[in-house]
């Protein structure tokens, strides 16, 4: 007979706590489902490693224009930075369209200028619109 009041107390506790717990779970389930869905989408979508080829072509044209339009008296540091940026963009474009280049291994000078011209022509042949 001593067990009957304890069973009533447990039944009362379940009756009071169950609706609260049920509503709490209902509020948390959408957030949990969204989190799981986001995690699955992150795994499925590959990370973009390179910019689109259209953007590379536009950047190449812009940097080439800035190199060609350097007025007399432009600091050498600015010209060298623009040249290095142009070479980096050429390397990225070569990677995007599978054109071989040696711009990153040649020292600055005539050989590198010749390689730059060869790479520009190869990219034009590959369909990239650069000056």
Legacy VTK file of the C-alpha trace (Angstrom):
# vtk DataFile Version 3.0
C-alpha trace
ASCII
DATASET POLYDATA
POINTS 131 float
0.000 0.000 0.000
2.978 2.306 0.454
3.758 1.891 -3.257
0.484 3.387 -4.448
1.172 7.012 -3.394
4.661 6.870 -4.979
3.170 5.596 -8.255
0.685 8.458 -8.202
3.482 10.981 -7.694
5.447 9.511 -10.612
2.350 9.505 -12.808
1.664 13.137 -11.863
5.291 14.098 -12.647
5.096 12.419 -16.059
1.773 14.134 -16.787
3.251 17.543 -15.929
6.681 17.149 -17.549
5.671 15.257 -20.719
3.834 18.148 -22.495
6.644 20.573 -21.703
9.252 18.126 -22.949
7.189 17.385 -26.075
6.867 21.076 -26.993
10.567 21.666 -26.303
11.470 18.815 -28.671
9.079 20.157 -31.321
10.821 23.533 -31.148
14.295 21.975 -31.482
13.601 19.496 -34.309
13.486 22.075 -37.168
16.800 23.559 -36.064
18.311 20.075 -35.848
17.003 19.145 -39.304
18.366 22.395 -40.770
21.771 21.711 -39.232
21.885 18.182 -40.607
20.755 19.410 -44.033
23.401 22.136 -44.095
26.088 19.637 -43.172
24.976 17.317 -45.987
24.918 20.189 -48.508
28.431 21.245 -47.473
29.699 17.739 -48.121
28.015 17.500 -51.516
29.038 20.846 -52.991
32.681 20.979 -54.025
34.628 23.994 -52.894
35.438 26.398 -55.694
39.196 26.493 -55.956
39.624 28.807 -58.918
37.742 31.862 -60.119
35.567 31.504 -63.232
37.384 31.812 -66.545
35.344 34.900 -67.485
36.590 36.691 -64.393
40.175 35.638 -65.131
39.881 37.011 -68.670
38.464 40.305 -67.396
41.223 40.602 -64.789
43.867 39.810 -67.426
42.530 42.549 -69.701
42.376 45.051 -66.833
45.914 44.365 -65.592
47.275 44.298 -69.152
45.713 47.715 -69.752
47.284 49.083 -66.572
50.684 47.751 -67.698
50.349 49.224 -71.176
49.122 52.605 -69.927
51.895 53.216 -67.392
52.791 56.877 -67.875
56.421 57.971 -67.768
57.534 58.459 -64.211
55.502 55.568 -62.814
57.405 54.064 -59.901
59.267 50.872 -60.739
57.669 49.128 -57.781
54.197 49.742 -59.213
55.218 48.460 -62.669
56.845 45.353 -61.150
53.788 44.655 -58.972
51.500 44.944 -62.006
53.793 42.630 -63.994
53.795 40.053 -61.205
50.008 40.277 -60.907
49.709 39.777 -64.666
52.012 36.747 -64.545
49.988 35.247 -61.666
46.764 35.747 -63.628
48.357 34.172 -66.704
49.354 31.137 -64.613
45.801 30.808 -63.249
44.356 31.063 -66.753
46.816 28.447 -68.016
45.734 26.108 -65.253
42.070 26.712 -66.094
42.453 25.863 -69.803
45.285 23.311 -69.498
48.049 25.284 -71.191
51.618 24.579 -70.120
53.701 27.517 -68.897
57.012 28.219 -67.206
56.333 31.740 -65.959
56.812 30.758 -62.346
60.278 29.241 -62.868
61.918 31.666 -65.311
63.853 34.627 -63.914
62.892 38.167 -64.898
64.345 39.097 -68.288
64.079 38.378 -71.993
63.287 34.682 -71.516
60.384 35.490 -69.262
59.097 38.131 -71.706
59.232 35.557 -74.508
57.398 33.017 -72.340
54.781 35.645 -71.479
54.179 36.292 -75.197
54.014 32.545 -75.926
51.536 32.002 -73.087
49.358 34.911 -74.238
49.216 33.447 -77.761
48.479 29.957 -76.427
45.624 31.349 -74.336
44.240 33.172 -77.371
44.307 29.923 -79.336
42.512 28.216 -76.451
39.699 30.772 -76.841
40.519 33.227 -74.072
39.924 36.834 -75.156
42.953 38.725 -73.912
44.815 41.612 -75.616
LINES 1 132
131 0 1 2 3 4 5 6 7 8 9 10 11 12 13 14 15 16 17 18 19 20 21 22 23 24 25 26 27 28 29 30 31 32 33 34 35 36 37 38 39 40 41 42 43 44 45 46 47 48 49 50 51 52 53 54 55 56 57 58 59 60 61 62 63 64 65 66 67 68 69 70 71 72 73 74 75 76 77 78 79 80 81 82 83 84 85 86 87 88 89 90 91 92 93 94 95 96 97 98 99 100 101 102 103 104 105 106 107 108 109 110 111 112 113 114 115 116 117 118 119 120 121 122 123 124 125 126 127 128 129 130
